[in-house]
Amino acid sequence: MILPLAIVTFPLTQPVAIFLLVLLIILVCPIVFKRLKIPQIVGLILSGVVVGPYGFNLLARDSSFEIFGQVGILYLMFLAAVEIDMFHLRKNLNKGILFGLLTFAIPMLIGIFGSRIAFGSSWATCILISSMYASHTLISYPIVSKFGLQNEKPAVIAVCGTIVAVLLALLTLAGVVDTAEGGFQSYRLGRLFLLMAVFTVVAGYSIRVATKWFFRTFSDQVSQFIYVLAMVFVSSMLAQLIGLEAILGAFFAGLMLNRFIPIRSGLMGRIQFVGNAIFIPYFLIGVGMLINVHVIIQGWGVGWVALNMVAVAMLSKWLSAYFGARLFGFGPTDRKIMFGLTSGKAAATIAATMIGYQHSLLTEDMMNGAVLMILACCIVSTVVTQAATKRMRIERTEESLRAEGERVPGEYARQLVAVANPVTAEGLMKMALLMRNPRNQNPVTTLFVRNSDDAGVLEMGRNALRHAVAAAQAVDIEVRDIERYDVNVVAGVTNEAKQVNASDIMIGLHRKSNIVDSFYGKMIEQLLQATNKMIFMSRCFIPVDTVGRIVVLAPDKAEYETGFQTWVERIGNLAAQLACKVIFMASPATSEFIRNVLVDENFSIRHEYREIGGYDDFIVLSAEIMEEDLLTVIGARKGSISHSQDFENLPSFLSRNFARHNLMVLYPEQFGG
């Protein structure tokens, strides 16, 4: 009889019943609030208010909500860092730091004098309240991510500014607490900055080295996911040990892991799914459970404090966004994005409220007013961000259509991935997906060609198909797997390519070759003669997401080939996904055309050019290519404009000197495909 009573007694104490109710909220909330045109994030917070101890008391804010809530905010900060394109972050870092100083200083100044006038409190209390205004939480970041705008300038600047503002607010809070406990001690601040520097260097280097080793040693994505989570919490715990907030450690871990987790990867899909399905909703519900709406009816005291706090918090953050947008030359939509992302409050503000109340710096009315301010700020932040992201998505789409016309290069590419070996099938598919235009909605075709009924070959080929299909499905790409019987592999690939109207053909490159003149293999040589479609031949000894650089060797006059722009776009997509640097080895004229394509297609990637005048220059520069690099050779079919005698010697050179290097040989579409 004990179990049934535990289930029907409120607040719920039975674990299954608690988790079931939370899951029902996460499931039903988006459906209900979508009909009411209320953002999902606001709905989750309001649901927490309703079921929490200050609502119908269906759930108590017990240790499970404290744990999941803490995990949720750490996950939110980690996602914000891991989803940022590092190129955009470096490009806008100075602006982000400047905006962080703005969005900290303006609320602090307005808050200190506003609180002094409105509440007549001590200077210590006014500074504490102002630190609550200055800090903010990226409550509405999932909305920006959902619309794919996380790499837009206002979003990147706002995220970077968040870290600066939160760090300064926490340092201010620590100074106020020190003063309340007996006097401010400057040596503590110096020690904290020293520990921060040590943490950044040691933790950053350790995470990068450990991650590179782990990802190359263990390819199982479940193990990789657990490893990523472990790194997030190790970094968060170390940040706490030196006196910082755990959210700063989580953000730092995201920055360090960023280049190892491409946006289009199964691992990123799992990270986003778990966070958006469980951890972040749990955190938002927990925030709602903290809010006591009953304090509004306790008298004008709480109402006046709450109204004042909400007004000052909103006004100061709006002014910060306004001046920041004017300073950076942004428009109204960009300004609203910045305001929406920096006006939400949760973790740091809650911590400051509790600490201030414990040290008698805040009265009970101030504490309750702060809680109501958190609710109001979360609602405003979410509503403003949702409206602004929709508007920005429309504006960016219109700009894209005006700039590129009706057809976007690469958007309609049809990829054919030919597999036969289960060991290399997954890597081939991943490489194809990383080079794919993010807007491409066409399915990928994966093909296994057989010309016999040998049971061993048949089982190996079908197993390779399964591995390739799983890699595509992990990133929600539609894939068609085809097993084809044909006279030989070349006939099967070319016939299937014609049938599906493939524009790109991806096949595996020999890992070993003992005969110089057949370095590419007889099958590949026949395929090059049988079709003029673009062909990618890939061989990676390390996971593609741990590649350090992409080194591209382009022949002279490559810009005159039909598929020139297409292969440059594919390399640009690959570099953008891997967040790695591209080094183009080409003649000055070819380099200029490559640069123009990257600019015209708005590729934001790190790249440089090494001038070569011929085959001998490449031999000299090739000594700089490391085993972590991906050497990409742009081939040329015989008789094409860019073909030269040097290409007759290149296979022999690659066989002797790059037998253990990651290699991709790319033959562009030529003679009209």
N, C-alpha and C positions, 0 to 999 in steps of 0.2 A: 504493500500500500504506500510505501514511502516514495517510490518513483513517480506514480501518477500525481501525488500531491505536489511533488517538486515541479512537475511540468505545468500545473495550473496555478501555482502560487506566484504572485508578482511582487517585486521584480523577479524575473526568471533566474534560477540558479542551476538548472540542469544544463550541462554543456551542449547537448544535442539541440535542445529547445532554443538556447541562446543563438547558436550558430544558424539554425534554421530561420529564425526571425530576421537575423541580419541578412542572410541570403535573399529572403523574400523582399526585404527593403531594397537591396541592390538590384533585384530583378524587376520589381514592380515600379519603383520610383521613376526610372526613365520613361516608362510607358505612360504613367499618369501625368507627370509634369510636362511631358512633351505636348500632350493634348491641351494643357493649360498655358502653353507657350512660356514656361518657366525653365530656365537652364537646369540641366541635370545636377550640376554641382550645388546650386541653391537648394534643389529638391532634397539632396542627401543631407545637407546641413539642417534643413527644416524637419526632415524625418527624424534626425537625431534629437531635435528639440521635443518633438511629439512623444517619442518612445522613451526618452531619458527620464532621469529622476525629477526634473522640473516640469515634465509633461504628464503623461499618463503612467509613468513609473513602470513601464513594461520591462525595461532593462536598467541594471545598475552599471555605473561606469567603473567596472571592476578591473582587475589586473589584465584581463584579456584585451580590454579596450585601450589600456595604457600601453601594452606591448604592441598591439597591432597599430595603434595610433602613432606610436613612435616610429615603427617600421614604415608606416605610410608616408610620413613627412620626409623621412630619409630617402625613401624610394622616389618621392616627388622631386627632390633636389637632385638625386642621382640621374633621373630621366632627363631633367633639364640640361644637365651637363653632357650626357652621353649622346643626346640627339642633336646637339649643336655641331654644325660643320666647323671644324677647327680653323679653316681658312677664313671664314666669316668672323670667327671670334678674334683671331689675330688682327684682322683688318679693322675691326671696330673696338679693339680693346681699350684704346685711349679714350674714345667716346664713352665707353661703358664705365670706365673709372670716373670720368668727369661727371657723368650723369649720376653715378653712385654718390659722389660728394654732394651734388645738388640735392638729390632726393633725401639725403641725410641732413644737410645743413639747413635747408628751408624749413622743414618740420620742426627741427630743434629750436631755431630762432623764434618762430611763431609760437611754438608750444611753450617755451619757457616764459615769455612775457604774457602770452594769453592765459596760462594757468595761474600766473602770479596775480593778474588782474581779476580773473573770474573766481578763483578759489581762495586767494589770499594765503596760499600755502608757503612753506619754507622753500628756499632755493633748491635744496636737495630733492624735495618732492617734485618741484616743477621740472627739474632736469630729468628725473625718473619718468614722469609722464611724457615728457618730450621724446625720450628714447623709445617709448611705445609708439608714438606717432611716426618716428623716423624709420623704425624697423617695419618690415612687411614680409609676407609669405606668398610664394607663387601659387596661390590657390587656383587661379584661373589658367595656369599653364597648360593643363590637359586640353583646353579648348583650342589654344594656338596650335598645339601638336596635332590635334584632330584635323584641322584645316590645312596641315602641311606648311605652316608659316613660321616654323621655329628658326629658320635661317634668314628670315627677313631682318633688315637692319634694326627696326624698333624693338623687335623681340629679343635679338641678341644683346642689344644695348641694355634693355631692361633686365635681362637675366644677369648680365655682368654687374650692372648697378645694384642688383639685389644683394649680391655677395658683399660688395663694398659697404652698403648701407647697414646690413645686418651685423657685419663685423664691427663697424664703428659703434653701432647701437649697443652691442654686447660689451664692448670695452667701456662705454659710458656707464652702463649698468654696473659693471664690476667696480668702477671708480666710485659710484654713488654708494654701493654697499660697503666698500672699504671705509669710506668717510663715516657712514652710519655706525660702523663697528669700532671706530676709534681713531680714524684719521687716514688720509690717503697716503699711500707709500709708493713713491715713484719707481723704486727698484722692482716692484712686482710687474709693472708695465714693461720695463726693459727686459725682464726675464721672459715675459710672455712673447715679446717680439723675437727674442733670440730663439725660443723654442719653436715658434712658428717657422722661422727660417730653416731650422734643422729638420722640422717635420716635412716641409715642402721638398727639400733636397733628398732626404733619406727615403721618405715614403714614396715620393715620385719615382725615384730610380728603382727602388725595390719592386714596386707594382709593375713597372714596365718590363723589367727583366723577368720577373716571375710569370707574368702573363704570356710573354713571348714563348717561354719554355713550356708552360702548361698547354697552351693552344697547339703547339707543334707536337707535343707528346700525346695528348689526349684529344681525340676528335669527337668523342661522344658529347652531344650537345646538352644532355642532362648534366653531365659532370661539369661542362663549361658554365652552365647556368648557376649551379651551386657555387662554383669557384668565384664567379662575378659577385654573387651575393656576399660571399665571405669577404672579398676584398672591400666591398662597400662598408661592411660592419667593422672590419679591422681598421680601416681608415677613420671611421666615425669614432671608434673607441679610443684610438690614439689621439684624435683631436680633443676628446673630452679629458684625456689624461694630462694634456698640456694646458688645459684651462679654456679651451674653445668649445663652442656648441657642436654637437654631433652632426648637425646639418651641413656645416662647413666641410667636415671630413667627407661626408657623402658626396657633396658636389665636387670636391677635389678628386675623389676616386673616379667619378664619372668622366672628368677631364682626362685622367690618365688612361682609362680604359677605352676612351672614345675611338681611337684609330683602330682598335682591335675588333670593334663591333660595327660592321657596316650596316647602314639602314636597311638594305635589302639582304638580310641574312636570317636564317632560322633562329639564331640566338637572339637577335633583336626582337623578332616576333614574339618569342617566349617572354622576354623581359617586359615588353609593352603589355602583353596579354595578362600576365600575373599581376602587374601593378594596377592596370585599369580595371581588372575584374575583382580583385580582393583588397590589396593593401591600401590603395588610395581611397576607395569608397569607405573602408573601415575608418580611416583617419578622418574623413569628412563627417561621418556619422558621429564619431567621438567628439569632434569640435562642437557639433550641435548639442550634444548631451551636457556640455559645460555651461550652456547658456540658460540663465534663469530669467524667463520673461516676466515672472511674477513681481520682480523688483520694481517694475514700472508703476504698479499700483500702490507702492509703499509710501508714496509721497512725492512732492515736487522736488525734494532734494536729489533723489536718484535721477529723476527725469531731467532736471537741469544739468546735472553732471554729464549724463549720457549724451544729451543734445549738444552740449558744448564740445565734448570729446569727438563726437561724430563730425561736427561741423569743422573743427580745426584739423582733424585727420584728413578729411576729404579735401578741404581747401588747400592745405599745405602740399599734399601729393599732386593735386591738380596743377598748382603753380609750378611744382618741380617739373612735371611733364610738359607744361606749356613752355617754360623757359628752355628746357632741354630740347624740345622740338624746334623752337625758334633758332636756337644756337646751332643745331645740326641741319637746318634747312628742310625739316620734315613738314608734311601736310597734316590736315586735321585727323585723317584716319590713323596715321602713324602716331600722332599725339595720344589718341584714344587708346591705342594698343599699349603704349607706355604707361598711361594712367591706369588702365585696367589691370595690368600685371603687377603694378607696384602699390596698389591701394588695398589689396587683400591683407588680412592680418590673422595670424593663428599662433604658430609655435613660439616665436621669440616674444611676441606680445603677451601671450599667456604666461610665459616664464617670468617676464618682468612684473606682471600683475601680482603673481603669487609671491615672488620675492619681496616686492615692495610692501605687500600687506603683512608678511611675516616680520619685517623689520620696522613695522609701524610707520612707514613712510606714506602709506595710502590708507585712507579711511574706508569703512565698509561701503559707503556710498560711492567712493571712487572705484573700488574694486568691482562693484556691481555695474557701475557706469562703463567701466572698461570692457566688461563681458558683453554688454549690449553694443558697444562700439565695434567689437569684433564681429558680431552678427551683421550689423549694418554694413560694415566695410566688405565683408565676404559677399553679401548680396550685390552691392554696387559694383564691386570688382568683376564679378561673374557676368552680370548683365551688360556692363560696358564692353568687356572683352568679347563676349559673344556677338554683339552687334558690330563691333569694329572688325573682328576677324571675317565675318561674312562680307562686309563691305570691301575689305582688303582683298579677299579671294576673288571677288568680282572684278575689282580694279586690275589685279595682276593678270587675270585671264584676258580681259579686254586689251591690255598692253601687249600681251603675248600674241594675240591674234592680229593686232595692227602691225606688229613688227615682223611677224613670220608668215603672214598670209594664211591661206586656208589649210595648207599642209605643212606640218612641222617635221623637218628632217629627222628620221629615226623613230618617229612616233608610230609609224605603220610598218616597221620592220617585222619580217616573219623569220623566226629563228628555227633552224633545224640542227639538233644536236645528235650526232651519230655516236653510239656507244657500243662496246663489245666486252669491255673488261670492268667488272664490278669495283675493282680497286680504284680506277680512274674516273668512273662515270659520275660520281657525285661532284668531284672537282671540276670536271668539264661543265656540268650544268651550272655550278656556282659561278664559274668564270663567265658563262654566257649571260647569266642574269645580272651580274655586276656591270656588264657592258651595255645593258639594255636601257633604253630611254625610260625614265620613270613614268612617263605618261603613256607608254605603250600598253595597250589593252589586248593585243593579239595573243593567242595562246602560243606556247612553245611546243614544237614537235620534237619528241625524242625517238630515235630510230635504232632498231637492231636489225641488221641485214644478215641473212644466212643463205647458204647455197647447198646445204647438206642436212641430213637428219641425225647427225652425230649427237648423242645424248649429252655428252660433256659440254660441247660447244653451245648446244641449245640452252642448257641450264645456266651456263655462265652468262650468255647474252640476256636471258630473261631476268637474271639477278641484277645485271647492269641496268636494265630498264627500270627495275623497282627502285634502285638507288637514285637514279636520275629523277624519277617522278617524285620521290620523297623530298629531294632537295628543292624542287620547284614548289611543291605544295606547302613546304614549310614557310614560304614567304607569300603564300596566297596567289601564286601565279597559275593560271589555267594551263594544263599540260596534256598533250595527246601522245600516248605511247603507242608505237607501231612496231610490230614484228613483221618483217617483209622477207619473202622468199624471192630471190632473184639469181641470175646467172653468176654474178659476182658482186662484191661489195660496192665497187665503183658504179656499176649499173643500178644497183639498188638505191644508192644515195642520190645519184643524179635524177633517176626517175621519180623518186619521192620528192625531191626538191622542186621538180617541175609540177608535180601534182598539187603541192601545197603552196606553190609560188613563193618559195623561200628566198629571202634576200641575203641571209647569213647562214653559212654552213660551218659548224664547229665540230672538229674531230680531234682525237688524241694524237700527239706526236711521239715518235719512238723514243723510249728512254735510253736505248743503247743502239749503236750502229757500228758494225765492224767494217763495212765497206763504204768507202768515202763517197763514191758516186751514187749511193742509194741512202744517203743520210735521212732523207725524208721518207724513204720507203717506196717501193714500186707502186703500191696502191695509191699513195698520195700523188706521185708523179702522174699517174694515169688520170686521177681525179682533176688535177690542174689542167690537163688537156681536154677533159670531157666537159667541163663547165667553166664559164667566165664569171660566175657568181663570186661574191666575196667569201673567202675561205679562211677560217682561223684554225691554226694547229697549236695546241697548248700542251705544255708539260710542266708541272709544278711539283717540286720535291718537298715543299712546305705548304701549309694551309695558305690559301690566297689572301686571307685577311691579315696575315702577319708579314706580308711583303713590305719591304722598307721603301723602295723606290721603283719607278718604272722607267727604264732606259729604252728609248725608241730610236732605232736606226732607220732613217728614211733615205731612199736613193735620190740621186739628183734627178730633177724633172718629175718627181712624184706628183706634183700639183697638176700635171697635165692628164693624169689618169682619171677615168670616169668616177671611180670610187674614192677619190682623195678626201673629199669633205666627210664622207661617211666614216672612214676609218679614224679620222681625227676625232669625230664625235664619239666613237666607241671608246677610244683611249681616254677622252675627257670624262665620259661616264664612269669608267673604271677607276680613274684617279679620284673623282669626286666621292665615290662610294668607299674607297679605301682610305681616303684622307691622306694620301701620300703624294710625294713630289714626283713630277715627270721631267726627265731630261731628254730633250730632243737633240739627236745628233743628225744634222742635216746641213746642206749648203745654205748660204745666206738667203738666196731667193726662195728656196723651199721653206725655210724657217719663217720668213715673212708671211707666206700664205698660211702656214699652220697657225701663226699668231692671229691672223685675221679671222680664221674660222672660230678659234676659241673666243675671241671678242664678240663676233657676230652672234654666236650661240650662247653667250652669257655664261661661260664656264668659269666658275670661281675656284680655280685650283692653283696650287703652287707649281710653277714650271720655269725652266730655264733652257737655254739653247747653247749647244756646243758646235762651233763651226767645223765642218769637215769638208775637205776638198776631194776626197776619194777614199778608196779602200784602205790605203796605207794609214791615213789619219785615224780611221776607226780602229785599226789594230793597236795604235798607240793609246788611244783613249779607252780601249776596252780593258786595259789593266786596272782601271778605276771601278769596274763593275764587280760588286760583291755578291756573295752567295745568297744574301737576303733580297737582292734586287730581282726584278722581273725584266729580263732582256726581251724586247719586242722588236723583231726584224720585219720591216715592210718589204715584202717580196715583189717581184715583177716577172710576169710571164714572158717567155721568149717572144720577141717581135714587138713587145710593147714599147712605148716611148721611154719609160724609165729603166728599161733593161740595159745592162751593160755586161762586159766581160767579167767584171768584179764578182758578179753573182755566181759565176761558175766556180770560183774559188771559195766563196763564203761557206758552203756546207762543210768543206774539209776543215776550215778554220774553226767553225763552231763545234765540230766533232772532237777536235783535239783539245780545245781550250775551254769549252763550256759544257762538257759532258755531265757535270754535276750541278749545273746552274738551272734556274727556272727560266723557261724559254717559251716564247710565243712567236710563231711565224704567221704573218698575216698577208694574204694575197688579196688586194682590193679587186672590186669588180672592174673588169676591163673590157674593152671593145663593145660597150653597151650592154653587158651582162648576158 
